[in-house]
């Protein structure tokens, strides 16, 4: 979150995807600046 200090919760956030829509999952992860888990 912009303007807010980083917390442990920020560091634990992960995105997982099944096989339904991998491009959508990757787009969401990219937007959140995360890797898919």
CHARMM-style PDB file with segment names, atoms N, HN, CA, C and O in Angstrom:
ATOM      1  N   UNK     1       0.842  -1.180   0.000  1.00  0.00      PROA
ATOM      2  CA  UNK     1       0.000   0.000   0.000  1.00  0.00      PROA
ATOM      3  C   UNK     1       0.885   1.241   0.000  1.00  0.00      PROA
ATOM      4  O   UNK     1       1.849   1.330   0.761  1.00  0.00      PROA
ATOM      5  N   UNK     2       0.566   2.142  -0.813  1.00  0.00      PROA
ATOM      6  HN  UNK     2      -0.217   2.069  -1.431  1.00  0.00      PROA
ATOM      7  CA  UNK     2       1.368   3.345  -0.929  1.00  0.00      PROA
ATOM      8  C   UNK     2       1.221   4.218   0.300  1.00  0.00      PROA
ATOM      9  O   UNK     2       0.121   4.410   0.817  1.00  0.00      PROA
ATOM     10  N   UNK     3       2.350   4.745   0.764  1.00  0.00      PROA
ATOM     11  HN  UNK     3       3.244   4.589   0.344  1.00  0.00      PROA
ATOM     12  CA  UNK     3       2.321   5.665   1.883  1.00  0.00      PROA
ATOM     13  C   UNK     3       2.200   5.000   3.234  1.00  0.00      PROA
ATOM     14  O   UNK     3       2.147   5.686   4.255  1.00  0.00      PROA
ATOM     15  N   UNK     4       2.155   3.682   3.263  1.00  0.00      PROA
ATOM     16  HN  UNK     4       2.199   3.125   2.433  1.00  0.00      PROA
ATOM     17  CA  UNK     4       2.037   2.975   4.532  1.00  0.00      PROA
ATOM     18  C   UNK     4       3.307   2.172   4.772  1.00  0.00      PROA
ATOM     19  O   UNK     4       3.901   1.648   3.830  1.00  0.00      PROA
ATOM     20  N   UNK     5       3.727   2.074   6.038  1.00  0.00      PROA
ATOM     21  HN  UNK     5       3.245   2.500   6.803  1.00  0.00      PROA
ATOM     22  CA  UNK     5       4.925   1.286   6.318  1.00  0.00      PROA
ATOM     23  C   UNK     5       4.694  -0.192   6.033  1.00  0.00      PROA
ATOM     24  O   UNK     5       3.574  -0.691   6.140  1.00  0.00      PROA
ATOM     25  N   UNK     6       5.763  -0.878   5.673  1.00  0.00      PROA
ATOM     26  HN  UNK     6       6.673  -0.473   5.586  1.00  0.00      PROA
ATOM     27  CA  UNK     6       5.694  -2.310   5.406  1.00  0.00      PROA
ATOM     28  C   UNK     6       5.511  -3.067   6.716  1.00  0.00      PROA
ATOM     29  O   UNK     6       6.072  -2.688   7.744  1.00  0.00      PROA
ATOM     30  N   UNK     7       4.736  -4.120   6.673  1.00  0.00      PROA
ATOM     31  HN  UNK     7       4.280  -4.428   5.837  1.00  0.00      PROA
ATOM     32  CA  UNK     7       4.533  -4.962   7.847  1.00  0.00      PROA
ATOM     33  C   UNK     7       4.823  -6.402   7.477  1.00  0.00      PROA
ATOM     34  O   UNK     7       5.014  -6.721   6.304  1.00  0.00      PROA
ATOM     35  N   UNK     8       4.856  -7.277   8.480  1.00  0.00      PROA
ATOM     36  HN  UNK     8       4.700  -7.017   9.433  1.00  0.00      PROA
ATOM     37  CA  UNK     8       5.049  -8.696   8.206  1.00  0.00      PROA
ATOM     38  C   UNK     8       3.939  -9.231   7.309  1.00  0.00      PROA
ATOM     39  O   UNK     8       4.183 -10.109   6.481  1.00  0.00      PROA
ATOM     40  N   UNK     9       2.724  -8.713   7.464  1.00  0.00      PROA
ATOM     41  HN  UNK     9       2.526  -8.000   8.137  1.00  0.00      PROA
ATOM     42  CA  UNK     9       1.604  -9.179   6.638  1.00  0.00      PROA
ATOM     43  C   UNK     9       1.873  -8.890   5.164  1.00  0.00      PROA
ATOM     44  O   UNK     9       1.525  -9.700   4.305  1.00  0.00      PROA
ATOM     45  N   UNK    10       2.486  -7.750   4.863  1.00  0.00      PROA
ATOM     46  HN  UNK    10       2.769  -7.093   5.561  1.00  0.00      PROA
ATOM     47  CA  UNK    10       2.815  -7.434   3.472  1.00  0.00      PROA
ATOM     48  C   UNK    10       3.799  -8.442   2.905  1.00  0.00      PROA
ATOM     49  O   UNK    10       3.716  -8.802   1.731  1.00  0.00      PROA
ATOM     50  N   UNK    11       4.717  -8.893   3.721  1.00  0.00      PROA
ATOM     51  HN  UNK    11       4.784  -8.601   4.675  1.00  0.00      PROA
ATOM     52  CA  UNK    11       5.756  -9.810   3.273  1.00  0.00      PROA
ATOM     53  C   UNK    11       5.254 -11.240   3.142  1.00  0.00      PROA
ATOM     54  O   UNK    11       5.930 -12.063   2.525  1.00  0.00      PROA
ATOM     55  N   UNK    12       4.105 -11.561   3.694  1.00  0.00      PROA
ATOM     56  HN  UNK    12       3.555 -10.892   4.195  1.00  0.00      PROA
ATOM     57  CA  UNK    12       3.577 -12.922   3.644  1.00  0.00      PROA
ATOM     58  C   UNK    12       2.524 -13.108   2.566  1.00  0.00      PROA
ATOM     59  O   UNK    12       2.082 -14.232   2.332  1.00  0.00      PROA
ATOM     60  N   UNK    13       2.117 -12.049   1.912  1.00  0.00      PROA
ATOM     61  HN  UNK    13       2.476 -11.135   2.102  1.00  0.00      PROA
ATOM     62  CA  UNK    13       1.067 -12.148   0.904  1.00  0.00      PROA
ATOM     63  C   UNK    13       1.575 -12.922  -0.298  1.00  0.00      PROA
ATOM     64  O   UNK    13       2.631 -12.612  -0.850  1.00  0.00      PROA
ATOM     65  N   UNK    14       0.816 -13.933  -0.700  1.00  0.00      PROA
ATOM     66  HN  UNK    14      -0.042 -14.186  -0.252  1.00  0.00      PROA
ATOM     67  CA  UNK    14       1.174 -14.731  -1.864  1.00  0.00      PROA
ATOM     68  C   UNK    14      -0.071 -14.940  -2.704  1.00  0.00      PROA
ATOM     69  O   UNK    14      -1.185 -14.964  -2.181  1.00  0.00      PROA
ATOM     70  N   UNK    15       0.119 -15.091  -4.006  1.00  0.00      PROA
ATOM     71  HN  UNK    15       1.024 -15.071  -4.430  1.00  0.00      PROA
ATOM     72  CA  UNK    15      -0.981 -15.332  -4.933  1.00  0.00      PROA
ATOM     73  C   UNK    15      -0.822 -16.732  -5.498  1.00  0.00      PROA
ATOM     74  O   UNK    15       0.239 -17.086  -6.011  1.00  0.00      PROA
ATOM     75  N   UNK    16      -1.880 -17.527  -5.402  1.00  0.00      PROA
ATOM     76  HN  UNK    16      -2.742 -17.240  -4.985  1.00  0.00      PROA
ATOM     77  CA  UNK    16      -1.889 -18.878  -5.953  1.00  0.00      PROA
ATOM     78  C   UNK    16      -2.956 -18.955  -7.027  1.00  0.00      PROA
ATOM     79  O   UNK    16      -3.982 -18.281  -6.949  1.00  0.00      PROA
ATOM     80  N   UNK    17      -2.707 -19.775  -8.020  1.00  0.00      PROA
ATOM     81  HN  UNK    17      -1.873 -20.323  -8.084  1.00  0.00      PROA
ATOM     82  CA  UNK    17      -3.652 -19.920  -9.119  1.00  0.00      PROA
ATOM     83  C   UNK    17      -3.817 -21.384  -9.464  1.00  0.00      PROA
ATOM     84  O   UNK    17      -2.868 -22.167  -9.409  1.00  0.00      PROA
ATOM     85  N   UNK    18      -5.014 -21.732  -9.813  1.00  0.00      PROA
ATOM     86  HN  UNK    18      -5.784 -21.096  -9.858  1.00  0.00      PROA
ATOM     87  CA  UNK    18      -5.251 -23.060 -10.357  1.00  0.00      PROA
ATOM     88  C   UNK    18      -5.019 -23.014 -11.860  1.00  0.00      PROA
ATOM     89  O   UNK    18      -4.255 -22.182 -12.350  1.00  0.00      PROA
ATOM     90  N   UNK    19      -5.668 -23.893 -12.579  1.00  0.00      PROA
ATOM     91  HN  UNK    19      -6.289 -24.569 -12.181  1.00  0.00      PROA
ATOM     92  CA  UNK    19      -5.490 -23.958 -14.028  1.00  0.00      PROA
ATOM     93  C   UNK    19      -6.577 -23.230 -14.808  1.00  0.00      PROA
ATOM     94  O   UNK    19      -6.554 -23.235 -16.038  1.00  0.00      PROA
ATOM     95  N   UNK    20      -7.522 -22.609 -14.125  1.00  0.00      PROA
ATOM     96  HN  UNK    20      -7.541 -22.605 -13.125  1.00  0.00      PROA
ATOM     97  CA  UNK    20      -8.663 -22.008 -14.809  1.00  0.00      PROA
ATOM     98  C   UNK    20      -8.265 -20.851 -15.724  1.00  0.00      PROA
ATOM     99  O   UNK    20      -8.721 -20.781 -16.865  1.00  0.00      PROA
ATOM    100  N   UNK    21      -7.418 -19.942 -15.231  1.00  0.00      PROA
ATOM    101  HN  UNK    21      -7.048 -19.999 -14.304  1.00  0.00      PROA
ATOM    102  CA  UNK    21      -7.058 -18.775 -16.037  1.00  0.00      PROA
ATOM    103  C   UNK    21      -5.666 -18.271 -15.640  1.00  0.00      PROA
ATOM    104  O   UNK    21      -5.552 -17.232 -14.990  1.00  0.00      PROA
ATOM    105  N   UNK    22      -4.620 -18.987 -16.019  1.00  0.00      PROA
ATOM    106  HN  UNK    22      -4.713 -19.832 -16.547  1.00  0.00      PROA
ATOM    107  CA  UNK    22      -3.261 -18.578 -15.645  1.00  0.00      PROA
ATOM    108  C   UNK    22      -2.882 -17.162 -16.090  1.00  0.00      PROA
ATOM    109  O   UNK    22      -2.204 -16.465 -15.335  1.00  0.00      PROA
ATOM    110  N   UNK    23      -3.289 -16.702 -17.287  1.00  0.00      PROA
ATOM    111  HN  UNK    23      -3.840 -17.268 -17.901  1.00  0.00      PROA
ATOM    112  CA  UNK    23      -2.930 -15.324 -17.659  1.00  0.00      PROA
ATOM    113  C   UNK    23      -3.545 -14.278 -16.723  1.00  0.00      PROA
ATOM    114  O   UNK    23      -2.909 -13.269 -16.416  1.00  0.00      PROA
ATOM    115  N   UNK    24      -4.767 -14.513 -16.274  1.00  0.00      PROA
ATOM    116  HN  UNK    24      -5.284 -15.332 -16.523  1.00  0.00      PROA
ATOM    117  CA  UNK    24      -5.400 -13.581 -15.339  1.00  0.00      PROA
ATOM    118  C   UNK    24      -4.655 -13.585 -14.011  1.00  0.00      PROA
ATOM    119  O   UNK    24      -4.387 -12.524 -13.446  1.00  0.00      PROA
ATOM    120  N   UNK    25      -4.323 -14.763 -13.513  1.00  0.00      PROA
ATOM    121  HN  UNK    25      -4.542 -15.624 -13.972  1.00  0.00      PROA
ATOM    122  CA  UNK    25      -3.581 -14.857 -12.258  1.00  0.00      PROA
ATOM    123  C   UNK    25      -2.243 -14.135 -12.368  1.00  0.00      PROA
ATOM    124  O   UNK    25      -1.841 -13.432 -11.441  1.00  0.00      PROA
ATOM    125  N   UNK    26      -1.554 -14.301 -13.486  1.00  0.00      PROA
ATOM    126  HN  UNK    26      -1.880 -14.873 -14.239  1.00  0.00      PROA
ATOM    127  CA  UNK    26      -0.266 -13.631 -13.668  1.00  0.00      PROA
ATOM    128  C   UNK    26      -0.442 -12.126 -13.743  1.00  0.00      PROA
ATOM    129  O   UNK    26       0.375 -11.382 -13.201  1.00  0.00      PROA
ATOM    130  N   UNK    27      -1.492 -11.665 -14.404  1.00  0.00      PROA
ATOM    131  HN  UNK    27      -2.155 -12.270 -14.845  1.00  0.00      PROA
ATOM    132  CA  UNK    27      -1.752 -10.229 -14.497  1.00  0.00      PROA
ATOM    133  C   UNK    27      -2.026  -9.633 -13.122  1.00  0.00      PROA
ATOM    134  O   UNK    27      -1.556  -8.538 -12.814  1.00  0.00      PROA
ATOM    135  N   UNK    28      -2.779 -10.347 -12.299  1.00  0.00      PROA
ATOM    136  HN  UNK    28      -3.161 -11.237 -12.549  1.00  0.00      PROA
ATOM    137  CA  UNK    28      -3.065  -9.876 -10.939  1.00  0.00      PROA
ATOM    138  C   UNK    28      -1.779  -9.826 -10.126  1.00  0.00      PROA
ATOM    139  O   UNK    28      -1.511  -8.838  -9.441  1.00  0.00      PROA
ATOM    140  N   UNK    29      -0.986 -10.886 -10.199  1.00  0.00      PROA
ATOM    141  HN  UNK    29      -1.203 -11.688 -10.755  1.00  0.00      PROA
ATOM    142  CA  UNK    29       0.282 -10.919  -9.468  1.00  0.00      PROA
ATOM    143  C   UNK    29       1.197  -9.784  -9.926  1.00  0.00      PROA
ATOM    144  O   UNK    29       1.837  -9.131  -9.101  1.00  0.00      PROA
ATOM    145  N   UNK    30       1.261  -9.549 -11.219  1.00  0.00      PROA
ATOM    146  HN  UNK    30       0.741 -10.078 -11.890  1.00  0.00      PROA
ATOM    147  CA  UNK    30       2.081  -8.449 -11.737  1.00  0.00      PROA
ATOM    148  C   UNK    30       1.599  -7.106 -11.205  1.00  0.00      PROA
ATOM    149  O   UNK    30       2.408  -6.265 -10.815  1.00  0.00      PROA
ATOM    150  N   UNK    31       0.294  -6.903 -11.188  1.00  0.00      PROA
ATOM    151  HN  UNK    31      -0.364  -7.586 -11.505  1.00  0.00      PROA
ATOM    152  CA  UNK    31      -0.273  -5.645 -10.700  1.00  0.00      PROA
ATOM    153  C   UNK    31       0.071  -5.426  -9.232  1.00  0.00      PROA
ATOM    154  O   UNK    31       0.332  -4.301  -8.806  1.00  0.00      PROA
ATOM    155  N   UNK    32       0.069  -6.514  -8.460  1.00  0.00      PROA
ATOM    156  HN  UNK    32      -0.143  -7.429  -8.806  1.00  0.00      PROA
ATOM    157  CA  UNK    32       0.388  -6.439  -7.034  1.00  0.00      PROA
ATOM    158  C   UNK    32       1.890  -6.498  -6.773  1.00  0.00      PROA
ATOM    159  O   UNK    32       2.339  -6.409  -5.630  1.00  0.00      PROA
ATOM    160  N   UNK    33       2.658  -6.649  -7.852  1.00  0.00      PROA
ATOM    161  HN  UNK    33       2.293  -6.722  -8.780  1.00  0.00      PROA
ATOM    162  CA  UNK    33       4.117  -6.773  -7.760  1.00  0.00      PROA
ATOM    163  C   UNK    33       4.515  -7.957  -6.885  1.00  0.00      PROA
ATOM    164  O   UNK    33       5.385  -7.851  -6.020  1.00  0.00      PROA
ATOM    165  N   UNK    34       3.857  -9.083  -7.133  1.00  0.00      PROA
ATOM    166  HN  UNK    34       3.151  -9.168  -7.836  1.00  0.00      PROA
ATOM    167  CA  UNK    34       4.124 -10.326  -6.413  1.00  0.00      PROA
ATOM    168  C   UNK    34       4.420 -11.429  -7.409  1.00  0.00      PROA
ATOM    169  O   UNK    34       4.119 -11.310  -8.597  1.00  0.00      PROA
ATOM    170  N   UNK    35       5.010 -12.500  -6.915  1.00  0.00      PROA
ATOM    171  HN  UNK    35       5.254 -12.597  -5.950  1.00  0.00      PROA
ATOM    172  CA  UNK    35       5.186 -13.700  -7.718  1.00  0.00      PROA
ATOM    173  C   UNK    35       4.036 -14.647  -7.435  1.00  0.00      PROA
ATOM    174  O   UNK    35       3.479 -14.650  -6.337  1.00  0.00      PROA
ATOM    175  N   UNK    36       3.684 -15.442  -8.418  1.00  0.00      PROA
ATOM    176  HN  UNK    36       4.136 -15.439  -9.310  1.00  0.00      PROA
ATOM    177  CA  UNK    36       2.696 -16.482  -8.166  1.00  0.00      PROA
ATOM    178  C   UNK    36       3.318 -17.522  -7.249  1.00  0.00      PROA
ATOM    179  O   UNK    36       4.489 -17.869  -7.404  1.00  0.00      PROA
ATOM    180  N   UNK    37       2.536 -18.022  -6.290  1.00  0.00      PROA
ATOM    181  HN  UNK    37       1.585 -17.740  -6.164  1.00  0.00      PROA
ATOM    182  CA  UNK    37       3.054 -19.014  -5.340  1.00  0.00      PROA
ATOM    183  C   UNK    37       2.809 -20.407  -5.792  1.00  0.00      PROA
ATOM    184  OT1 UNK    37       3.185 -21.355  -5.103  1.00  0.00      PROA
TER     185      UNK     37
END
